[in-house]
């Protein structure tokens, strides 16, 4: 198996099992050298805790990029997650354009919204900037809310195949070559992911667990990216990531004290086997 280096760009929430504290161990478990570019450092994530500290690293991004150019450091893949501002998006585009090797994959999780609403602190200007990132991506992993915002489509809680097909087509018109649309549920008992690539569809569904957990989007995107970079097709990587994420939720859901994330670490062995990493 070829040894590859990938860069992931997102924040560090020191406690909370999300963003870089999820992406780094999962990508490493997939047998990939993982470099990080932190967009910010938080004491803990912002979902459910009573407060947090925040250190903005926006202006460090171009300095780090300049050092990498000087040292001729490049990456076979770039995977972006939560970014804190439109300015960060512009800086990250510079990193992608200059440090991604020819033929490398740019994977973008446009993490900015869920359940029909933007996350706190984001506005339409941020959505406009995210469209620029999506335009340059090889693969994007939006949920339905993010897909609606990116395409100026009305968000619906109840929908059919025609609605989802319309979202997928609009997203590819923005420039993304492959779309992995997450959280697609056509009935009350199941949910799943749609892979839209070269005009073709692949839908993988599994049982839906009510309640959910923080950080599962990051677990999914990281597992998908690791599987893809290690040679899986987009459809196989989407299925592998969904199975792993579901296992993590099932492993965690009974522990009421562990409400802030999923216990993914004990299950990394399952992911290693699924991806086919030789240990």
Legacy VTK file of the C-alpha trace (Angstrom):
# vtk DataFile Version 3.0
C-alpha trace
ASCII
DATASET POLYDATA
POINTS 279 float
0.000 0.000 0.000
1.426 3.367 -1.062
2.292 5.683 1.829
0.540 9.021 1.302
0.442 12.370 3.051
-2.795 14.302 3.537
-3.480 17.725 5.021
-6.608 18.390 7.052
-7.677 21.962 7.813
-10.116 22.617 10.667
-10.230 23.783 14.273
-8.880 22.077 17.367
-11.538 21.632 20.046
-9.288 20.313 22.793
-12.154 18.390 24.427
-15.242 17.119 22.651
-14.220 14.545 20.033
-14.759 16.632 16.933
-12.763 18.420 14.246
-9.009 17.750 14.425
-9.179 15.550 17.526
-11.311 13.202 15.406
-9.703 13.697 11.990
-6.082 13.123 13.042
-6.527 9.707 14.725
-8.988 8.409 12.133
-6.845 9.378 9.142
-3.759 8.009 10.883
-5.581 4.725 11.545
-6.218 4.518 7.811
-2.455 4.373 7.303
-2.043 7.925 6.043
0.580 10.448 7.153
-1.637 13.261 8.425
-0.545 16.894 8.569
-2.783 19.458 10.242
-3.515 23.132 9.730
-5.520 24.406 12.730
-7.928 27.247 12.006
-8.546 27.947 15.713
-8.032 26.424 19.157
-10.993 26.038 21.515
-10.969 24.678 25.065
-13.973 22.499 24.098
-16.556 22.448 21.333
-19.538 24.784 21.456
-22.364 22.255 21.619
-23.754 21.768 25.101
-20.907 23.187 27.193
-21.594 26.345 29.208
-18.620 28.228 27.770
-15.308 27.938 25.970
-12.071 29.715 25.201
-11.219 30.598 21.624
-7.940 31.493 19.920
-8.272 32.567 16.292
-5.412 31.332 14.063
-6.566 32.942 10.820
-3.445 35.024 10.278
-1.174 32.034 10.907
-2.512 30.213 7.836
-0.653 32.243 5.159
2.544 32.170 7.257
2.383 28.387 7.471
1.710 28.161 3.744
4.781 30.314 3.012
6.954 28.021 5.110
5.629 24.961 3.288
6.385 26.590 -0.059
9.918 27.308 1.142
10.389 23.692 2.266
8.637 22.274 -0.821
6.099 20.441 1.350
3.104 19.179 -0.604
0.166 16.817 -0.103
-1.571 14.030 -2.020
-4.855 15.133 -0.495
-6.400 18.121 1.277
-9.493 17.703 3.454
-11.215 20.756 4.928
-13.750 20.818 7.750
-15.030 23.609 9.986
-13.583 26.997 9.020
-14.328 30.027 11.131
-14.577 32.864 8.606
-14.734 33.857 4.951
-11.159 35.120 5.217
-9.997 31.659 6.270
-11.662 30.178 3.196
-9.658 32.486 0.921
-6.442 31.527 2.692
-7.270 27.817 2.448
-7.870 28.161 -1.282
-4.312 29.491 -1.580
-3.046 26.438 0.304
-4.976 24.046 -1.949
-3.864 25.730 -5.138
-0.178 25.776 -4.183
0.356 22.679 -2.001
-1.886 19.971 -3.503
0.109 17.790 -5.888
-1.060 17.276 -9.459
-3.661 14.541 -9.436
-4.275 14.926 -5.689
-7.777 15.077 -4.236
-9.377 18.075 -2.564
-12.198 16.943 -0.263
-14.409 19.634 1.257
-16.849 19.199 4.112
-18.730 22.543 3.970
-19.427 22.470 7.696
-21.624 25.477 8.368
-25.218 24.424 9.074
-27.665 21.704 10.118
-31.362 21.237 10.806
-32.293 24.066 8.453
-30.089 26.723 10.084
-26.607 28.194 9.789
-24.307 27.677 12.750
-23.923 30.663 15.055
-21.595 33.332 13.688
-22.096 32.501 10.004
-24.021 34.584 7.470
-24.717 34.735 3.744
-21.265 36.178 3.065
-19.763 33.027 4.541
-22.034 30.898 2.346
-20.827 32.843 -0.713
-17.217 32.142 0.208
-17.984 28.469 0.812
-19.315 28.276 -2.741
-15.830 29.243 -3.944
-14.330 26.393 -1.942
-16.920 23.948 -3.291
-16.220 25.093 -6.854
-12.593 24.007 -6.497
-13.276 20.714 -4.691
-13.077 17.259 -6.218
-15.481 15.869 -3.628
-17.880 17.632 -1.255
-19.729 16.165 1.737
-22.644 18.448 2.597
-25.677 17.572 4.654
-29.074 18.576 3.262
-29.122 21.957 5.035
-25.713 22.866 3.639
-26.708 21.678 0.164
-29.787 23.918 0.291
-27.796 26.961 1.376
-25.144 26.424 -1.283
-27.763 26.116 -4.039
-30.341 28.658 -2.798
-32.902 25.885 -2.442
-35.753 25.889 0.069
-35.002 23.551 2.972
-37.605 20.831 3.441
-37.833 18.327 6.276
-39.932 15.986 4.157
-38.813 15.341 0.593
-38.667 12.780 -2.181
-36.175 11.515 -4.773
-36.932 14.379 -7.133
-35.996 16.964 -4.504
-32.719 15.192 -3.671
-31.854 14.742 -7.362
-32.362 18.463 -7.874
-30.000 19.298 -5.022
-27.325 16.978 -6.420
-27.525 18.430 -9.899
-27.338 22.000 -8.575
-24.292 21.153 -6.476
-22.412 19.746 -9.463
-23.273 22.882 -11.423
-21.431 24.826 -8.710
-18.294 22.958 -9.770
-17.952 19.969 -7.439
-17.070 16.823 -9.376
-18.476 14.315 -6.866
-21.127 14.905 -4.194
-21.576 12.823 -1.050
-24.912 14.011 0.373
-25.343 12.878 3.971
-28.385 12.495 6.189
-30.763 11.502 3.373
-33.814 9.829 4.875
-36.861 8.709 2.919
-38.651 7.050 5.865
-38.805 7.261 9.645
-36.619 4.242 10.389
-33.616 4.694 8.089
-31.157 7.312 6.945
-28.261 7.213 4.540
-25.929 8.822 2.064
-26.234 9.498 -1.657
-23.146 9.414 -3.862
-23.527 11.407 -7.077
-20.678 10.917 -9.517
-20.482 11.164 -13.309
-24.248 11.536 -13.485
-24.854 8.277 -11.586
-26.428 7.680 -8.172
-25.597 5.303 -5.361
-27.708 5.293 -2.195
-26.646 3.456 0.942
-29.093 3.413 3.825
-28.920 2.060 7.346
-31.026 2.254 10.470
-31.604 5.631 12.041
-30.733 6.166 15.690
-32.793 8.891 17.324
-31.012 11.578 19.275
-27.645 11.372 17.564
-24.302 12.533 18.970
-21.972 15.496 18.586
-19.109 15.112 16.130
-20.530 12.333 13.976
-20.217 14.451 10.841
-16.490 14.782 11.492
-16.173 11.058 12.153
-17.961 10.313 8.895
-15.985 12.794 6.765
-12.655 11.639 8.212
-13.405 7.934 7.712
-14.626 8.624 4.176
-11.501 10.601 3.345
-9.191 7.944 4.770
-10.897 5.163 2.835
-10.925 7.179 -0.395
-7.261 8.205 -0.207
-6.354 4.553 0.384
-7.916 3.618 -2.936
-11.589 2.880 -2.320
-14.194 4.139 -4.775
-16.406 7.003 -3.574
-19.323 4.588 -3.146
-17.288 2.053 -1.134
-15.734 4.816 0.983
-19.200 6.260 1.656
-20.478 2.866 2.818
-17.395 2.176 4.935
-17.654 5.562 6.633
-21.388 5.124 7.276
-20.903 1.691 8.834
-18.088 2.969 11.058
-20.041 6.047 12.178
-23.101 3.956 12.999
-20.964 1.563 15.052
-19.515 4.515 16.976
-22.995 5.865 17.763
-24.242 2.455 18.889
-21.176 2.014 21.096
-21.795 5.396 22.750
-25.538 5.942 22.872
-26.147 4.084 26.154
-23.672 6.209 28.120
-25.576 9.281 29.262
-22.402 10.839 30.702
-20.732 10.749 27.291
-23.051 13.240 25.567
-20.349 15.422 23.972
-19.052 13.024 21.277
-18.788 9.389 20.223
-16.404 6.766 21.596
-14.734 6.102 18.266
-11.287 5.154 19.590
-12.092 1.568 20.699
-13.545 0.889 17.242
-10.611 2.087 15.150
-9.585 -1.533 14.664
-12.812 -2.105 12.722
-11.976 0.791 10.426
-8.404 -0.421 9.927
-9.733 -3.812 8.793
-12.393 -2.281 6.549
-9.895 -0.006 4.795
-7.397 -2.842 4.474
-4.463 -1.264 6.267
-1.701 -3.794 6.878
-0.426 -3.797 10.469
LINES 1 280
279 0 1 2 3 4 5 6 7 8 9 10 11 12 13 14 15 16 17 18 19 20 21 22 23 24 25 26 27 28 29 30 31 32 33 34 35 36 37 38 39 40 41 42 43 44 45 46 47 48 49 50 51 52 53 54 55 56 57 58 59 60 61 62 63 64 65 66 67 68 69 70 71 72 73 74 75 76 77 78 79 80 81 82 83 84 85 86 87 88 89 90 91 92 93 94 95 96 97 98 99 100 101 102 103 104 105 106 107 108 109 110 111 112 113 114 115 116 117 118 119 120 121 122 123 124 125 126 127 128 129 130 131 132 133 134 135 136 137 138 139 140 141 142 143 144 145 146 147 148 149 150 151 152 153 154 155 156 157 158 159 160 161 162 163 164 165 166 167 168 169 170 171 172 173 174 175 176 177 178 179 180 181 182 183 184 185 186 187 188 189 190 191 192 193 194 195 196 197 198 199 200 201 202 203 204 205 206 207 208 209 210 211 212 213 214 215 216 217 218 219 220 221 222 223 224 225 226 227 228 229 230 231 232 233 234 235 236 237 238 239 240 241 242 243 244 245 246 247 248 249 250 251 252 253 254 255 256 257 258 259 260 261 262 263 264 265 266 267 268 269 270 271 272 273 274 275 276 277 278
